[in-house]
Amino acid sequence: MLSLIFTSLYVFILMLKAVCVRAYKRQFKVTPFTGTLASVTIFQPILSGDLKLKDTLEQNIATFPDVQFNWLIDKDDDVAMQIANDLHDQHPSARITIQRYDQAPQGINPKLFKLQSALELCTEEFIVVLDDDTVLPLESLKVLLGELSHATIATGLPSYSEGDNFASRMLSAFVNNNAAMTYLATLPFMQPITVNGMCYAIKRESLLKLSGFQAISHHLTDDLAIAELVLDNGGTISQTPLVQRIETHLSDLSAYGSQMHRWYVFANLLFAKQTLSIRVLMTLLYAVPSLLLWLLIITVVIQFSISLVLLLLAALLMRHATISYHNETKNAYTPSNVLTSLLSEIIQPVHILHALFVRTIHWRSRRYRVYSSDRFESVER
């Protein structure tokens, strides 16, 4: 009886999210972008440590020959500087400006520190903040810019490349399984409350009216902070269903654990700032399903029977079909992806608990102790 209840609830929540995602995608209307890409600048804070960094930067150069690129690099990051100089020399016709920065002061977000400096020198009408591991398709950029005709800030969905090892595949499975189901599923009930920090667009004029990145420089979670800044000042967020491609290589499972831990610490900070009704909705849609799956598996193990095994398999088949339908990648049905997809969901409670009790995060070459969204400190390794 319990197993049937767990299965029914799991499938119901899964179907509810899927229906909401489809409803939002159907009603989303693209607003044409009527400007020119020469009026766009892409801010990219660059940090070495990703093996695919050069390839990713080069793909964006090829896609946007008319866009101004501002590459923001730490003065002590010689590897990133070498990559930037090589690409600048190899693409002389590209509009690339390389800016170097001293270490950000204690308690100041290094990314926002660099973005604010770049903003002060910017003259283009549109600003796109793009992570250095993100490839932005031309169609996605135009949709983001079109949305700025009626929204203050616009963002899209992350879609990870599969990667060439188990750790990278685990990360891509987690993101690609959950991107649409996370960012779009709640929109029939509420307005967007954050942006995808890997890519968002905003008008320079709008950003200056908000006092720029300086207003949120003490926040470690820059995506949540910019979203709150917009909303607190009466602005709006447009969440588009188009994707940006992420090219990240994780060296091993330790790197995967660090990445997931950082994301879940940030997710907890976002959760804590919401109203009770939104926290209930987020818990129902995002935390309860993995718990139900655990309860169902435990029930099957304790009370093993063919009927219970078939019930579990039916739930997993429904899960796989639903997630694969909303997965933007073309290889969701391969056996390895089926297994990593399931494993990435099963271990989510572990990530939640880890983030709740361990508040020191690793961010490539940096390490921070996080007390709240706007209170953190750098710590030695």
Secondary structure, 3 states (H helix, E strand, C coil): CHHHHHHHHHHHHHHHHHHHHHHHHHHCCCCCCCCCHHHEEEEEEECCCCCCHHHHHHHHHHHCCCCEEEEEEECCCHHHHHHHHHHHHHCCCCEEEEEEECCCCCCCCHHHHHHHHHHHHCCCCEEEEECCCEECCHHHHHHHHHHCCCCCEEEEEEEECCCCCHHHHHHHHHHHHHHHHHHCCCCCCCCCCCCCCCEEEEEHHHHHHCCHHHHHCCCCCHHHHHHHHHHHCCCCEEEEEEEEEECCCCCCHHHHHHHHHHHHHHHHHHHHCCCHHHHHHHHHHHHHHHHHHHHHHHHHHHCCCHHHHHHHHHHHHHHHHHHHHCCCCCCCCCHHHHHHHHHHHHCHHHHHHHHHHCCEEEECCEEEEEEECCEEEECCC
